[in-house]
Amino acid sequence: MIVCRLLKVVCFIAVIVALMFSPLLLCCHVQSFDAAPTWLKKDVYMEYTLRSGFFLAPEPRVIVFEGTEIVENYTIKQFDKGVFRWICIDLDASTVKIEVVLSLWMRNESEPTDHKATLFVDPATRAVYAQNGTLLGTTHLWGPSHPRENQEMVLWDYPPDSATGTISLTRDGNPLFTPQTPQGVQKFYSVSNITGTLGGKPISFFPGELWFEYDTGLPVGLPSIEQNEPAISVFELKDLVCSVDIGTTNVDMGPAEVRLDPYQIFSYIAVGVGLTIMAVAIVRRRRKRR
């Protein structure tokens, strides 16, 4: 009897301890991983327009410097414009299969050069794997949806390197809104205070922060998809430098924000007042004629 009572007491204490620590464990899990986006389904796609830029292609070249031949492992390639597109072609609870296409109109060429690859992404950790299973890094093709102020976002988790940033929902106390997008003006959040390493060196993004649409977590500003992005580095185009504009997508970003431009309001009022004055003048002339 005594042994049975002791066993009951031990079990009761074990349950209490488990209940006490379970929120802590859950909290740690939430902080370590971002939930997979609810919009991430088969056939969803996202496009970005690349302006003119350049990259280093893995093509050896020989240059002569002060009479000495020097072999360079990369050749500078310039392009006039480009389009980067990714589409979800299949997914399950643990893996998202995406196709990425980078089309570049090279300098003095009328037809684009297409670079294609099929990748696998863990929807929770955003880890990107090549078809042979090689870990390529952490993607920035999407971030957390509806994040909290000062929430930590994992930007790179590829041992031995890791990097994080801090999410900001406001600036000077005001919400952040994008310039015009194909779906109107959208609310976004920035990721700054970026710390950590990539390739053994301090990670950096120009101009020092990333922008993601608030409702979906899709990148809406520089340099989210061209710097340190494994879905592009898979093409072995080193140091891709260009400006990027958000393009079309079939992901619903939610209702567009209505922004009131004071100058636009003033112009509407001015037009209205002008029309009213003209109407009054016309009525008075007609009355005088009578």
C-alpha positions as CSV (number, residue, x, y, z in Angstrom):
1,M,0.0,0.0,0.0
2,I,2.8,2.4,0.9
3,V,4.6,1.7,-2.3
4,C,1.4,2.3,-4.3
5,R,0.9,5.7,-2.6
6,L,4.5,6.6,-3.2
7,L,4.1,5.8,-6.9
8,K,1.0,7.9,-7.1
9,V,2.8,10.8,-5.5
10,V,5.7,10.5,-7.9
11,C,3.4,10.4,-10.9
12,F,1.5,13.4,-9.7
13,I,4.7,15.4,-9.2
14,A,5.9,14.3,-12.7
15,V,2.7,15.6,-14.3
16,I,2.9,18.9,-12.4
17,V,6.5,19.3,-13.6
18,A,5.6,18.5,-17.1
19,L,2.8,21.0,-17.1
20,M,5.1,23.7,-15.7
21,F,7.8,23.2,-18.3
22,S,5.6,22.6,-21.4
23,P,4.8,26.3,-22.0
24,L,8.6,27.0,-21.8
25,L,9.3,24.2,-24.3
26,L,6.5,25.5,-26.6
27,C,7.9,29.0,-26.3
28,C,11.3,27.9,-27.3
29,H,9.9,26.0,-30.2
30,V,8.0,29.0,-31.5
31,Q,11.1,31.2,-31.2
32,S,13.2,28.7,-33.1
33,F,10.8,28.1,-36.0
34,D,8.4,30.1,-38.1
35,A,5.1,28.5,-38.9
36,A,4.6,27.6,-42.6
37,P,2.6,30.3,-44.4
38,T,-1.1,29.4,-44.8
39,W,-1.0,30.7,-48.4
40,L,1.7,28.3,-49.4
41,K,-0.1,25.9,-51.7
42,K,0.5,24.1,-55.0
43,D,0.7,26.4,-58.0
44,V,1.3,29.7,-56.1
45,Y,4.0,31.8,-57.6
46,M,5.9,35.0,-57.2
47,E,7.7,37.1,-59.7
48,Y,10.3,39.9,-59.4
49,T,11.6,42.2,-62.1
50,L,15.4,42.8,-62.2
51,R,16.8,46.0,-63.6
52,S,20.1,46.2,-65.3
53,G,23.0,44.8,-63.4
54,F,25.9,42.3,-63.4
55,F,27.2,39.1,-61.9
56,L,30.3,37.0,-61.9
57,A,30.0,33.8,-63.9
58,P,32.3,30.8,-63.1
59,E,34.2,31.2,-66.4
60,P,38.0,31.5,-66.0
61,R,39.7,34.3,-67.9
62,V,43.3,35.5,-68.3
63,I,44.2,39.1,-67.7
64,V,47.5,40.8,-68.2
65,F,48.8,43.1,-65.5
66,E,52.2,44.8,-65.9
67,G,53.2,42.1,-68.3
68,T,52.1,39.2,-66.1
69,E,49.3,36.9,-66.9
70,I,46.8,36.4,-64.1
71,V,44.1,33.8,-64.2
72,E,40.7,34.9,-62.8
73,N,38.2,32.2,-61.9
74,Y,35.2,34.5,-62.7
75,T,34.1,36.7,-65.6
76,I,32.0,39.8,-65.2
77,K,28.7,39.5,-67.1
78,Q,26.3,42.4,-67.6
79,F,22.5,42.2,-68.3
80,D,19.9,44.8,-69.3
81,K,16.9,43.3,-67.4
82,G,15.7,40.1,-65.9
83,V,12.9,38.2,-64.2
84,F,13.1,35.9,-61.2
85,R,10.2,33.6,-60.7
86,W,9.4,30.8,-58.3
87,I,6.4,28.5,-58.2
88,C,5.3,25.8,-55.8
89,I,4.9,22.6,-57.8
90,D,4.2,20.2,-54.9
91,L,4.2,20.1,-51.1
92,D,3.4,18.2,-48.0
93,A,3.6,18.8,-44.3
94,S,7.4,18.7,-44.2
95,T,8.6,19.7,-47.7
96,V,7.8,22.3,-50.4
97,K,9.0,21.5,-53.9
98,I,9.6,24.7,-55.9
99,E,10.9,25.5,-59.3
100,V,13.0,28.7,-59.6
101,V,13.7,30.4,-63.0
102,L,16.0,33.3,-63.5
103,S,15.7,34.9,-67.0
104,L,18.4,37.4,-67.9
105,W,18.5,39.5,-71.0
106,M,22.3,39.8,-71.4
107,R,23.9,42.9,-72.9
108,N,23.4,43.0,-76.7
109,E,21.3,39.9,-76.8
110,S,17.6,39.9,-77.9
111,E,16.6,36.6,-76.2
112,P,16.9,35.8,-72.5
113,T,19.1,33.3,-71.0
114,D,17.1,31.0,-68.7
115,H,18.6,29.5,-65.5
116,K,16.3,26.8,-63.9
117,A,16.5,24.6,-60.9
118,T,14.2,22.5,-58.7
119,L,14.7,22.9,-55.0
120,F,13.2,21.5,-51.8
121,V,12.3,23.8,-48.8
122,D,11.4,23.0,-45.3
123,P,8.3,25.3,-44.8
124,A,9.0,25.8,-41.1
125,T,12.7,26.5,-41.0
126,R,13.0,27.7,-44.6
127,A,16.1,25.5,-45.1
128,V,16.7,25.0,-48.9
129,Y,18.0,21.7,-50.3
130,A,19.2,20.8,-53.8
131,Q,17.9,17.8,-55.6
132,N,20.8,15.7,-54.4
133,G,20.0,16.6,-50.7
134,T,22.7,19.2,-50.2
135,L,21.8,22.0,-47.8
136,L,22.2,25.3,-49.6
137,G,21.1,27.7,-46.8
138,T,18.1,29.6,-45.5
139,T,15.7,31.2,-48.0
140,H,14.3,34.7,-47.8
141,L,11.6,34.0,-50.4
142,W,9.2,34.4,-47.5
143,G,9.3,35.4,-43.9
144,P,6.9,35.2,-41.0
145,S,3.3,36.3,-41.5
146,H,1.7,38.7,-39.0
147,P,4.9,38.9,-36.9
148,R,5.2,40.7,-33.5
149,E,7.1,43.9,-32.8
150,N,10.8,43.1,-32.0
151,Q,10.3,39.4,-33.0
152,E,13.5,37.7,-33.9
153,M,13.8,36.3,-37.4
154,V,16.2,33.6,-38.5
155,L,18.1,34.8,-41.6
156,W,20.6,32.0,-41.9
157,D,20.9,28.6,-40.2
158,Y,23.6,26.6,-42.0
159,P,26.1,25.3,-39.4
160,P,28.6,26.6,-38.5
161,D,27.0,29.9,-39.6
162,S,23.9,31.5,-38.3
163,A,22.3,35.0,-38.4
164,T,19.2,36.7,-37.1
165,G,17.5,40.1,-37.4
166,T,14.9,42.0,-35.5
167,I,11.4,42.7,-36.9
168,S,10.0,46.3,-36.8
169,L,6.4,47.0,-37.5
170,T,6.6,50.8,-37.2
171,R,9.0,53.7,-37.7
172,D,8.8,56.8,-35.5
173,G,5.5,55.3,-34.2
174,N,4.0,55.1,-37.7
175,P,3.0,51.9,-39.6
176,L,5.2,51.0,-42.6
177,F,3.6,51.0,-46.0
178,T,5.1,49.9,-49.4
179,P,5.2,52.0,-52.5
180,Q,2.7,50.9,-55.1
181,T,2.6,47.1,-55.8
182,P,0.5,45.1,-58.4
183,Q,-1.9,44.7,-55.5
184,G,-1.9,48.3,-54.3
185,V,-0.2,49.8,-51.3
186,Q,0.5,47.2,-48.6
187,K,1.6,47.2,-45.0
188,F,5.1,45.7,-44.5
189,Y,7.7,45.1,-41.8
190,S,11.4,45.6,-41.8
191,V,14.2,43.3,-40.5
192,S,17.2,45.1,-39.2
193,N,19.8,44.8,-36.5
194,I,21.2,41.9,-38.5
195,T,23.9,40.0,-36.7
196,G,25.7,36.7,-37.4
197,T,28.0,35.1,-39.9
198,L,27.8,33.6,-43.4
199,G,30.8,31.9,-44.8
200,G,32.7,32.7,-41.7
201,K,32.3,36.5,-42.3
202,P,29.7,38.9,-40.7
203,I,26.5,38.7,-42.7
204,S,25.4,41.9,-44.3
205,F,22.6,43.2,-46.6
206,F,22.6,46.4,-48.5
207,P,21.1,48.8,-47.3
208,G,21.1,47.0,-44.0
209,E,17.5,45.8,-43.7
210,L,14.9,43.6,-45.5
211,W,11.3,44.4,-46.2
212,F,8.5,41.8,-46.1
213,E,4.7,42.2,-46.7
214,Y,3.0,42.0,-43.4
215,D,0.1,39.6,-44.2
216,T,2.0,37.1,-46.3
217,G,5.7,37.6,-45.4
218,L,6.6,37.9,-49.1
219,P,9.6,40.1,-49.9
220,V,8.6,43.6,-51.2
221,G,11.9,45.5,-51.1
222,L,15.6,45.3,-51.7
223,P,17.6,43.2,-51.2
224,S,15.5,40.2,-50.0
225,I,15.9,38.0,-53.1
226,E,19.2,38.7,-54.7
227,Q,21.7,38.9,-51.8
228,N,22.6,35.7,-49.9
229,E,19.6,33.9,-51.4
230,P,20.2,30.1,-51.9
231,A,17.4,29.9,-54.5
232,I,19.5,32.2,-56.7
233,S,23.0,31.1,-55.6
234,V,22.1,27.6,-56.9
235,F,22.8,29.1,-60.4
236,E,26.4,29.9,-59.4
237,L,26.1,33.5,-60.4
238,K,28.4,35.1,-57.9
239,D,27.8,38.6,-56.5
240,L,24.6,39.3,-58.4
241,V,24.1,43.1,-58.2
242,C,20.9,44.8,-59.4
243,S,17.8,46.6,-58.4
244,V,14.6,44.5,-57.9
245,D,11.0,45.4,-58.2
246,I,8.1,43.3,-56.9
247,G,6.1,41.7,-59.8
248,T,3.0,39.7,-60.1
249,T,1.8,36.9,-57.8
250,N,-1.4,34.8,-57.3
251,V,-0.9,35.1,-53.5
252,D,-3.6,37.4,-52.0
253,M,-1.8,40.1,-50.0
254,G,-5.1,41.3,-48.5
255,P,-6.9,44.5,-49.1
256,A,-4.8,47.5,-50.2
257,E,-4.2,50.3,-47.8
258,V,-6.0,53.6,-48.7
259,R,-3.4,56.3,-48.5
260,L,-4.6,59.9,-48.5
261,D,-2.2,62.2,-50.4
262,P,-2.7,65.9,-49.2
263,Y,-1.7,67.2,-52.6
264,Q,-4.1,64.9,-54.4
265,I,-6.9,65.9,-52.0
266,F,-6.1,69.6,-52.7
267,S,-6.2,69.0,-56.4
268,Y,-9.6,67.4,-56.1
269,I,-10.9,70.3,-54.0
270,A,-9.5,72.8,-56.5
271,V,-11.2,71.0,-59.4
272,G,-14.4,70.9,-57.5
273,V,-14.3,74.6,-56.6
274,G,-13.5,75.5,-60.3
275,L,-16.4,73.5,-61.6
276,T,-18.7,75.1,-59.0
277,I,-17.6,78.6,-60.0
278,M,-18.1,77.8,-63.7
279,A,-21.6,76.4,-63.0
280,V,-22.6,79.5,-61.0
281,A,-21.3,81.8,-63.8
282,I,-23.3,79.9,-66.4
283,V,-26.5,80.1,-64.4
284,R,-26.0,83.9,-63.8
285,R,-25.5,84.5,-67.5
286,R,-28.6,82.6,-68.4
287,R,-30.6,84.6,-65.8
288,K,-29.4,87.9,-67.2
289,R,-30.4,86.9,-70.7
290,R,-33.9,86.3,-69.5
